[in-house]
Amino acid sequence: MTSTIGFGTADELPVSLQIPGYRLRRPVGSDAVGLWFDCEQTSLGRKLTIKVLKPQYEQHAGAHRDFLAEMDRLIELQHPHLLTVIDSRREDPLALVTERITAQTLATMLEPGKPIPPDEALKHALGCAQALAYLHSEGFTHKNFTPRLVSISSGGVGRIVTFRNIVPFKELAALRSKLVQDPLYIAPEQIGGEDEIGPKASTYQLGAILFHLLAGAAPHSTGDAKAIALAHYREPFPSLKSRQPFLKSGILDLVGACTRKDPVERPEMSEVVERIEAILEGKDDDAGGATSAPRARRRRRRR
């Protein structure tokens, strides 16, 4: 979901909006072309979430095409830490039905100055890393990976709320310097420079989010969105150890490796998964070894 709107009631639904087999309850969010609602599947009484095309786009061929393309993409992607598609409707009114999206997200767990316990933070990071590694293996990435797009179920399981944010890598590269991503976690190469934008951008974003979970504050948070984004590009990544000196060395090494300025020096997402698993299993020495030392590389000086 690219934006969140306030919770409402059934009385606030568009009058003409009826989806056969589903009873729409209340709006829970929106994106570029769609509205998301809590709903009930009338035949089974299941509580689910449904996306429908915004009324203003009912006669818009391009919006129809985008909605259907997103639907086809999501149906093909299946992973325990990605949102599960339950049903789809390809004739008017277009609709995409998913498992219930809860109001709790990774972002709602973040309170200023209050770090999340390390094991809990690592478990959430592990689920995200596994989903991102899966997306990378399928040739996709998440163009705006941010805590508010990680929905937390009642059982504590995190799922990346995908929607329109799953894109091929070439589409991500086309967004360089446009600042459509959350500036708190944006990778340096997404702002500018000579580095290619690829899977390692997600590695940086995950490292920045893990820093936030463990430190109780985002790595850079001073100034407006542009200033924060430029800090990721120009300034050294802050030391997690200076804020949380008693964290395991494996955690400190992992965050440091993921957030290196040069994407070549960051681990692949599959390796991030292995390292988080190793830390959770108590194998700190193994977790910190493989990519803890930066590789030498001649680079042009950043201006």
C-alpha positions, 0 to 999 in steps of 0.5 A: 500500500502506498498510502494509508487512509483512516478507518471508516464504516460501511456507510462510507463505501461508494454507493455503487460498489458491490462485489459478488460473493463479498460483503465490503466492510470498511476502507483500510488503504489505497494505492495509485489505482485501487481502494482496499477494504476489509471484507467478508466472504459471504459463503464461508464467513471469512474475513479477508481484504479486497482491492477494487479499482477506484471509481474514477478509473472505471473507464480508464483503459490504462488503469484496467491494464495496470490492475490486471497486470498487478493481479497476474504478477501477485497470483504467480508469487507465492511465499509464506512472508508475502501476502497470499492472494485468495481470489480475483475477478477479471471482469467489471468490477475488477477485484483482487482478494487477499488474506486479511491485512491487519492494522499492525505493521512493523512501523506501528511497533516502532516507538522513538527511543525504544529498541525492539528486543534483538531476537524479535527484531531478527525474526522479523528481519529474517521473514522479510529477507526470506521473502526478498530473496524469493523475489530476487530469485524470480527476477523481481524486487520491492521498489519501496521496502519500508516497515509500514509495508510489513503487515504483522498477523495476530500470530506475530508473522510478518508479511510484505504487503506487495501490491504495486511495489513488486517490480522488475529490476530494470523498473527500479533502475528507472526510478533513480533520484526520483525519491519515490522510496521512503527516504529513511531506508533508501539505498545510496545508489537509488539517489545517484552515483555510478553504482548499478541499482540491483538486488543489493539495494534491498540488502541496504534497505533491510539493514537500515530497517534492522538498525531502526528496530535495534536502535530505536531510531532511523539511521538518518532522520534530520531534515526533510525527505531530500536531506535524509535521502542525501545523508544515505548517499553522502554521510557515513552510516551511523554506528549501531555499536555506539547506540547499542554496545551490548549487541552480539557481534554477529548482529553488529557485523550483519548491519554493517555489512548490509549498509555499506555504501558500495553495493558490491561489498554487501551480501546477497539476500540469500546470504543475509538469510543464512547469517540471521539464521546463524545468529538466532541459533547462537553461531555468532562467529560463523555469522560474522565471518563471510563478508565482514571485511570490505573488498577493495575497489577503486571508485571515483570520489563522490561529490 
